[in-house]
Amino acid sequence: MNTNLKKSKPWNVMVLSALSTTLVFGGLYTPQLATAEEKAASLQLSDDINLNSDEKVSVIVELEELPEQLAIAEAEEKGETLSEASAKAQVEASQDSFEEDLSTTDSAYTITHTYQTVFNGFTIELPANQLEALSEVAGVKTIWENDEVQLIDPVLDETVLEEAIEPYMADSVPYLGVDRLHVEGITGEGVKVGVIDTGIDYTHPDLAAAYKGGYDFVDNDDDAQETTYDDWLASGRPEFNANGNSYYTSHGTHVAGTIAGQGENESDYATTGIAPDADLYSYRVLGPYGSGFTADVLGGIEKSVEDGMDVINLSLGAGVNDPLYPTSVAVNNAVLSGVTAVVSAGNSGSGMYTLGSPGTSPLAITVGANDVPLVFTDFTGYLNDDFSAGLVNISSGFETDFDALEAGEYEIVYANLGSVGDFNQVDAEGKVALVARGELAFVDKIANAKAAGAEAIIIYNNLPGAGHIPNYFGEGVNFVAGFSLTYEDGIALRDAITEDSTFTFGDRSESQTAGGVLADFSSRGPVNGSFAIKPEVSAPGVSTLSPVPTYMNGPDYIGEYEFAYGRKSGTSMSAPHVAGTAALLLEVKPELTPADLKTTLMNTANPMTLDYSVFEIGAGQIDPVAAIESEMLIQVKGETETLDENDQVTKIRDLTGALNYGALAPKGKNVREIQSVTFKNTSAEKKTFTVDVDYHVGIRGSKDALANGVTVQAPQKVVVPANTTVSKNFFFVSPKTTETGTYEGYINVTNQADAEESYRIPFAAGITN
């Protein structure tokens, strides 16, 4: 017998069961999900693991006994009482029994992590050829591969941001009305927010006072700093990996700045976040190149619960739309423990079913990304007296002076596609550089122009008739003033340039975008299998300006914080807007449960500028002011399903702001599904609401409900006395002849005495064969 048992517990894990036993998801089972029998004692491993090999692998083992928090929640659902001490004793007994049985096997293994509170199991290293034997040990429920987890990469590729407009962080605060809340003294004071990410640069002046501590699961110590430039120099590894991610990181710092930046830096770009007085904690679960492992993410979630976080933000995930995924279920159990979990939807683009996990967690608040209105500085460009065309601003350096630019006269050179090689072929020092769109990312063209000494860069579109380039790339120490031209004007300017040409910037003007447009990169629902509406809400997440470590501007800027800011786009940037808003809500309404908080944000969300499916934006864009001022809570009393220790389907409450009727199979019969909705009035006045149903037709393929005889039967009027809660039933009715497909829309609830007070509830159902 060759047994190597390591019982040390480097951290006390408080994660939800990542296995099927503790799966929590909205909606109904469909054929897309495995049956209980298929999940029993299963090996959830990729094909990359050779079960005949003696190569060591790391796996996560879930035991059959429910973890503490889920056992307590299940007992409560049954009207029973289970103390934390009793639940803990049950988990410890199951783990002791497992370890005793495992020690009698002929296996070489090491237990590296132990989980008890919201996940019952271990992370174990052992040879791959012993995994099948491990699955036969008594008490084992499921064995998961300890997958690599990646931050949700900020969007840099110009093709992804084709229709996006990029705002300042400073613009998203007033756009959401948060500046008004700050004036009223609502700043998130006393609320604990944990950022589960790449770490935080707690030395940044905008974050230093907010930072209260955390834990590093990558290095297993208390220093939850980012992976630094010096770390890279000492590593001997490539500066960038195959995905283009640098060894040193900045993601967690950027996320933290949006949540709790305090604007204390001596810089024109000092950032005030959504909740500047919140207590900020960092749980570093992603290391070099922004990658890590499921075991550490589970540990970060558990430790955040153990440390008493009120809100956690996870701008990370895997490109797997699976409510059974370990991190999704772990988030569920953290919410059951009383923590509000905010998760990015993912950046997988405009297709449906593109959600990533843990964004598939039904109990989390999953967030999509939209833009905000932005004012641009534009010019008319003149070449001698022979040419003029409108220029749209797309970038600037931190020290760009538009007044000086307008007053100057410049030579102009054509630098082809703007590569380093192209700039080596021309003298761009102190001149305006004209380049064509294509091959390189815009940001690289702009940076190459700066490196070549250009005063400004003009990029013309490479698509006839496509108009201006619809992007704004913001400021940067490696940027110069940048402008776009249409294809037609760009070709004309290119052909008109001579050695004696003089270019000037005149007729200065401003333009403004509409805002409230969903970003192309934002991942869409529904959740695979359950057909649940995700994301629940959207928030600003397009080129958000927020703090970054100084080394991100290059080694020459290390320690210089004036320009230690960067723009990033992605749902990674929209989630912290919601996490910060959650902190504001909890400061004002500390009695809110995670479900109540999510419902409040959904009830008070605003429609977007364009029409979208409920699976794209959920209830709409968050409105922090309306959420805080709301005196109503309109909540769907849904249920979510899980499997108990005997593989039997059991249900647990899922309170939310959406009517998730799920995927329904008529099987030759009429369908009539019921959902109960509560109307809670916390004001001192009776309120009477009218209710109407807005059916979507043709949005993302949604079917015509009325033409198919499909209806959502709702009360036309709801009267809610002061300080009272009333319940109403909402039915989804579909005849047996209904066309298969998606039926969706919104329930609009309007106060008869004040039309300004209105709420809406997204609904959806899928009719299958």
N, C-alpha and C positions, 0 to 999 in steps of 0.2 A: 504493500500500500504506500502510495506516494502522496501524502496530504500536506498541503501548505495552507493552513487556515489563518487568515488575518482578520481578527475581530475588531480592529481599531475603527472608530467612527470619526473621521476627520470633520464631519459636520452632521448635524441632526437633520435629516431630510424631512421636509413637510410638504410632500407633493401628492397630488391626487393619483389614484391608481392609474398607471399608464396602460393597464391591461383591460381586456374585455370585461372583467368582473366589475370594474368601476366606470365603465363607459357611460357618459351622460350626453344625450343628444336630443335635439328637438325633433318633433315630427314622428313619423311612423317608420317601421321597418319596411324595406323594399327588397326586391331580389338582388339589388346591388350589394347588400350587406351579407356577410357570412352568417350562417346560423350558429346557434349556441354550440351545437355538436361540433361544428367545424372549428370553433374557437377553442374548445376544451384542450388544455395542456398543449397548446400549439406552439410551434416554432415560427415566429414572425421574423424571418431572416431573408436577406437578399441572396440572389444566385451567386454573388461573389464569394460567399462562404462555402468552402468545401468541407462537408461533414466527414470526409475521410482523411482530412489533413490533421497533422499534429501542431499546426501553427496556432499560436495563442490568439484568441479573440476576446472582445469585451462585450458582454450582454447584460441586459436588465431583466431580472427575474421577478415576476409578480407572483405573490402567494394568494391562495384562495380566500383567506380571512380578509375581511374588509379593513381598510386603513381606518385610523381613529375617527377622523372627521366625517368620512362617509358613513361609517357605522352609526355615529351619533345622529346624523341627518336622516338616515333610513329609519332609525328607531323613532325619531320625532314624527316622521310621516305616518308611522303606524300608531301614533298616540302613546308610545311607550317612552320611558326615560332611561337613558344610558349615560352614566357619568363618564367624564374623560378618563378617570382612573381605571374604570372597568374596561373601557374601549382600549386603553393602552395595554392593560394586562392581557387582553385577548390577542392583540397584535404581537406582544412580546412572547407569549406562549407559542404562537404559530411560528415565529422566527427561531425560537430555541429548538423546537421540534425539527424544523427544517435543517438547522445547522447540525443537530445531533445525527439525523439520518444521512446528511451529506458527508459527515466525517467518517462514516462507516464504508463509504464507497471507495473504489480504487480510482481516485481522481486527483489530479494536481490542479488546485484552484486557489484563487486569492479573492477574498471579498474586499472590494475597494470602497464601496459606499453602502450604507444602510439607511433605509427609509421606513418611517413608521407613521407619522402623523396624518398625512394625506395620501400616502402611497405606502403600501405594505410590500416590501421586497428589498432587493439588493442589486448592486452592480457587481458582476463577478468576471474575473479573467480566468480563462481555462483553455485547453486545446480544443479546437473545433470538433475533433472526433469524439469528444466526450459530451457534446451538447444533447444528443439524443438520450443518453443515459441520464443527464441532468433533468430532462423533461419528465422522466419517470419517477423522480423523487417525490415522495408523498407531500402533498400540500402545494405543489407547483401548479400555477394556473396558466401562465404564458411566459415565454421567453422572447424578448425583443432584442434586436440588434442595437447596439449603442451607436446610433447613426451620427454622422457629422451634421452639425447645424450651422447655418450661415446667417449672418445679419442680412436683412432685406436690403440689398445694395441700393444706394441712391442712384437715381436714373441719370445717366450722363449721355447716353447715345442719342444723337439728334433725331434719329428716326422714331424713337419712342416718344419724344417730346414734341412731335410734329404739330400738335394743336394746343400746346400748353403755353401759358403766359406766366412768368415767374415773379412773384411778389417779394418785397422785403418782409422779414419777420415783423418789423415795425409797422407794416401796413396791415398784417393779419390781426394784430391786437385791437386797433380801433375798428377794423372791419367787423370783428366779432362783438364789438361793444365792451371789450374787457377793460379798456382804459377808463370807462365810466365806472366800472365796478371797483377798480383800484382807487379812484377818487373817493368812493364811498367807504373805503377801508376794507374791502373784500379782497384779500391777497393770498388766501390759503394758509394763513398763520395757524400753526399747531397741527397741521395735517402732514402725515408721513408718506412720502412718495418714494418708491423703490424703482430704480432703472435697471432692468435686467438686460445687459448689453455688453459692450466691449470695455467697460470701465468708464471713469469720468476723470478728466483733468481738473482735479479739485484745487489746483493752484491758479486757475484762471480767475482774474479779479471779479468777473461776473458770477462766479459759482462758489468762490472760496467760503463766503459766510453762510451760504445755504447748505453746504455739504456737512453731513453729520456722521458719516461712516458707511460701513458695508462689509463685503467679503469678496475675496478673489478666489474663485473656484478653479481657475486655470493654474495658478501657482500655489493654491492652498495656504493663503495668508490673509492678513487683515488689510493689506494695501491694494485697494480696488482701483488703482490708476490704470489709464490706457496702456497699451503696448507702445512704447516710446521709440523715438528715432535712435536713441542710444541702445535700446534693446536690439534694434535691427543691426546696428554696427557690431554688436557683440555676438550676434547669432551666426554670422557667416553664411546666411541664407540669402536668396535673391531678394531684391528690394520689392519686386512685384511678382505675384503668382500668375498662373495661366489665365485667370479671370480679370487680371488688371488691378487687383486689390493690393495695396501696399502692405508690407509687413507691419509697419506702425499704423495705429488706428486713431480715429477721431469720432466715430459714429455715436458712441454713448455720450460724449461731451456735447455734441450737437443736439441730441435728443434732450439732454438735461437742461440745456440753455433755453429751449422752447418751454419746458415745464416751469423752471424756477430761476431763470436768469435774473440777476438783480440790478443790472445796468450800472454797476459800480466802476467799471473800467474807465480810465481817462482816454476815451476814444469817441470819435463821432459815431461809431458803430456799436457802442455799448448796448447790450440787449437786455430788455426787461421782458421776462417770460410771462406766461399766463398766470402763474401762482408764485410770485417772487418771494413770498415769505413762508412757503412750504418747507418742511424739513426734507432734505434730499439725501437719499441713500443710493449707493452703487453696488450692484452685484455683478461682478465681472465673470461672465460665463463664456465669452468669446474672446479668443486670444489673437495671436498673429494672423494677419490677413483677414481678420474678422470672422474666423471660423472656430467652432468648438464641437462639443459632443452632447448628445441628449442627456447623459447622466449629469453633466454640469448644469444644464438648463433646469432639470428637475431639482437639483440641489439649490439653485438660485431661487426658484419659486418657493421651495420649502423654507429656506432660510428667511425669505422676505415675510412669510406668514409668521414664522417663529419670532421675528424681530418686531412684529406688530405693525407692519405697514398697513396703511389705510387704502393705498392705491399702488398698483404695480403697472409698469409699462413694458411691453415686450414688442420691440420693433425688430423681430427676428422670426425665423421660421424655415420650414421646408416646403418645397413646391408640391405638396401632397394634399389634396382636398379630401381629408379623411377624418371624420369625428372620432374614430378609434385610435388615431395617432397618439402616442404616449404624451406628448406635450400638450395636446388639446385636452386630454382627460385630466392631466395634472392641473391645468388652469381651471377646469371645472371645480375640482376639489378645493383649490385655493379660494374660489368664490364662495363655496359652501362654508368655508372657514371664516367668511366675513370680509374678504379682501376684494375690492373692486379691481378687476383685471382689464386693462385696455391693450388691445392687440392690433397690429397692422394687418390689413387684408392681404397684402402682397403686391408685388409689382409685375405681375405676369400678363398684364395687358388687357385688351378690351373684350376678349372672349368670355363667354359664360362658363361657369364651373371652374374658374381660374383661381379661386381662393386657395391660400396655403394654410398649413397647420403651424401654430395653434390658433390661427384665425377662424378655424372651423369649430372651435369650442362654443357650444350653445350658450353657456352662462357668461362668457366674456362679452365685452363691448368691442366689436370688430369695426375697424374704421377704414373708409375709403378716402381718397384724396381729391381735392378740387383747388382751383386757383382763386385769387381775390382780385378786385379791381386794382389797376396799377397805372400811374401817370408816367408817361414817357416824355423825354426831351427829344424832339425831332428837329431836323434842319432841312433846308433845300441846299443841295450841293451844286456848286457852279464850277465848270471847267472853262477858264477864260470867258469869252462871250459866246461860246459855241454850244454849250451843253448845260442843262440844268435838270435836276430830278429830285424827288423827295427821298430823304434818308430817314430811316427808323432806327432809333437807338437800340442796341442789343447788348452792350456791355460798357463798363468803364473801369479804370484803375481806381484804387482807393484815393489817389491824389489827382484824379482828372479834374481839370478846371474848364467847364464848358464856356465860361465867359472868355477865357483866353483862346479857346479853340475857335470861337466865333470871330474873334478879332484878328486871327492870323491868316497868312497866305502860305500855301504849302506846295512843294513839288509832289507829284504823284507817280507811283510806279506800279506796274502790273506784276504780281508774284504768283501767277498761275493758281494752284490749289492751296497755297499757303503752307506747304511743308517746310521743314528745316532746309532741305535741299533747294527748294524753290527760292527761299529767302537768301540763300548763299549765292544765288545767281544775280541778285540785284542789290543796289545800295538803297536801303530803306531808312537809314538814319535820319530822324527828324522829318520824315515825309509821311504822306498818306499812302497806305498800301491797299491796292485793289486785288481781291482774290475771288475765285469761284467757289461755290458750294460743292461739296462732294469729297468722298474718300476719307477725309479726316473729320473728327468731331469739331464742332464749332469752337469749343474751348481750347483745343489744341492750335487751331489757326490763330486765335486771338493771342495766346501765349507766345506763339512763334513770332508774331508781329512785334510783341513787346521785347522779346529777346533780340530781335534784329534792330531795335532802336526806333521803330516806327512811332509816329505821334498818334496815329489813328489807323483803323483798318475798316475797309468797306467790303462786305461779303455779298455778292449777288447770287440770287437764286439760280439753280441750274434746271429749273422746270418752266418751260414757256407757259404763260398764263396763270402761274401759281401765286403771283403777287409777292409780297414781302415775306421774309422769313419770320414766322410767328413765335419767336423765342426771345426771352430776355435772360442773359446769363449773369447779370449782376456785376459785382465788383470783385477785385482780387489784386493782390500785389503783383501777380504775373499778367494782369490784363491792361489793355489800353482802351481808349474810347472806341467802341465798335458800332457799326451801322450796317443796315441791310439795304439792298437795292433789289428791285424786280429783275427778272431775267432779261427782259427787253431793255431796261435802262442800263443794266450792267454791261450787256454786249455793246451798246452804243457808247458808253463811257470807255470801255476797253479799247474800242476801235478809234476813239478820238484822241487818246493820249499820245503826246509827242514829247520830245526832250525839253521843249520850252513851255510845257503846260503848267498852269498855276491853278490849284484847287482851293476853293474857299467854302466856308460854312455860313449860310445866311438864312434869313426868314425863320428864325427860331420859333418853335411852337410847341404846344403840349397836346398829347392825346391820351385817352383813357380807355382801358378795356372794361368789359362788362363785369367780369368776375363770376363766381358761382358756377363755373363749368367743370365738369368731372374730367380729371386727367386721363389721357388715353392709357397710361400705364397702370391705373388703379384696377386691382383684381376684382372680379365679379363673382357673385354666387350663382345658383344656390349651393347649399352644402350637399355634397354627394351623398345620396342615399336618403337622408332625412328630408331633403327638399326645403330646408329651413331658410328663411330670409336672412341673408348676410351679404354685405356688412349691414350693421344696424344704422349707422350714421356716416356722414362724410365731414371732413374738416380741411382747412387749408394745408396743403402739403406740396406745393409747387415752388421750387427754389426758395425755400425758407432760409433766411439769414439768421445764423446762430453761432455761438462761440465754437472754436476748434482749438486744439493745442497749437502752440506757436510753430512747432516743427512742420506743420502742414504747409507753411509758406516757404519751406526750404531751410537748410541748415543755417543760412546767414541770418535767419529771423528767430532762431531759438532764444526764448526769453524775452522777446519783444512782443508785447500784448496789444499794441495799438491796432494792428491789423489782424489779430488772431480770431478771424471770423470767416465763415464760408457759407456758400449757398448749396443746399442739397435738396433734391426733389425726390419724393416717394411717399408711400404710405407710412414709411418710417418717420416721416416728418409730420404727417397728419395725426398719428396716434398720440404724440405728446401734447398736441393742442387739446385733445379730449382728456388726457390724464390730468393736465393742469386745470381744466374746467371741472373735472371731478373733485379736485382738491378745493376749488372755490365753493362748490356745492356742499361739500362736507363741512367746511368751516361754518357756513350759514345754517345748514340742516344736518347736524351730526347724527340725527336719528335715522337717516336714510340707509337702508340696506343696499348691498350691491345691485339687487334686482330693482329696487325702487329708484336708485340713481340712474340706471340704464333706461328704465321706463321714462323717467322725467326728461332725459336728453332726447329720447325718441318722440315723446308727446309734443315737445316744443320745437322740434327741428323745422327748418324752413325749406320750402320747395327750392329746387335749383333753377338756374337760368334756362336750361333746356329740359325736355322731357326725357325721363329715364325710367328704366324698369326698377321695381322695388328691389330686385336682386343686385342692382348696381349701386344704389344710394341708400337703401333701407328707408328710413323716415325722412332723410334729407340732410341738409347741412346744420350742424349744431348752432344753437342760439343761446350762449351762456346767460345773457341777461334775462331772457324769457324763462329759462330753466330755473334760475334763482327766484324770480318773481312769481312763478306759477304756484297757484293754490289748489290745483287739481292734479290727481294722479289717475290716469286711465290705463288700467293694467289688465293684460290678458292672463287668465289663470290657466296656463298651459301645463302640460306634463312632459317630462323627458324620460327616456327609457334607459335602463341599465340592466346588467345581468348580475344576479346575486351569486353567492359562493356555490350554489348548486346549478348554475347555468340557467336559471329560470328568469324570464323577463320580469322585472319589477319596475315600478314607476316612482318618480320623484318630481317634486314641483319645479316648474320652469316658468317663473313670472317675468313677463317681458312686455314690450310695447308693440308687438306685431301679432297678427292672426296667422299662425303657421298651421294650415290645414294639412300639409304634407302631401305625399304622393298617394293618390287614391285609385284603386282598381275597381270599376263598377261591376265587372263580371256579370253583365246582363241585367243589372238591377239599378234602380235609382239610388243616388247617393244623398245622404243627409248627415253632415258632420256638424257637431256642436262645439262651440268655444264659449266659455264664460268670461265676461269682461266686468271688472269692478270700476266704479266711478267714485273716487274718494275726494270729498270736498273739505279742505282744511280751513276754509274761510268762515267768517261769521255771517254770511248771507246765503240764502237759498239760491241755487242756480238751475236754470232750465236750458237744456241744450237741444238743438235740432241735429239730426243725424242723416247724412246722405252718403251714397256710395258712388265713387268715381271709378268706373271700370276702364282699364287700359285695353286698347285694341291695336295690335300691330307693333307694339314696343318690344323689341327683342323677341319677336315671334309670338307675343301673347295673343290668345284667341279672342274672338268676339263673344263675350259672355251672353249678351242679350240675344244674339242670333242663335245661340246654342241652348237657350233656355236655362242658362246658369245664373243663379242669383245668390247674393249674400243677403240673407234676411236679417234685418236689424230693426230695432225700435226706431220709429220716426222721431220720438221725443223722449228725453231722459231728464227727470227732475231729481236733483240731488240737494236735500236739505243741508243747512249749515252743519259743519263738523260731523258729517255722516257719510257712510259708504253704502252704495247700492250696487246690486249685481244685475246684469242683463245677459241674456243669451244671444249669441250671434251664430246663425246657421249658414253653412255653405251647402247649397242645394244644386244637384246636377242630375238631369234625366239620364236614363241608361243609354240614350242615343247620342250623348254629348261627344263631340269631336275630341280626340286625344290632344293633349298639349297643356300649356300653361294658362291659367286664369289668375289675373292679379289686378291690383289697383289700391285705392286708399279709401278708408272710412273717414269722412270729414265730420268733426264734432264742433259745433259753433254755439256760443252763448247767445240766446235770443235777445237778451238785453244789451249786449255789447259784442258786436260782430268782430271787434278787434281781438277778442279772446276766442281763439280757435285752436283745435288740436287735430292731428290726423294719425290714423293707424294704418300701416301697410298691411295688406293681406295677400295671400297667394295659395294656390292649390294646383297640383299637377294631376291630370287625368291620364291614367296609363291603361294599357290593354289588360 
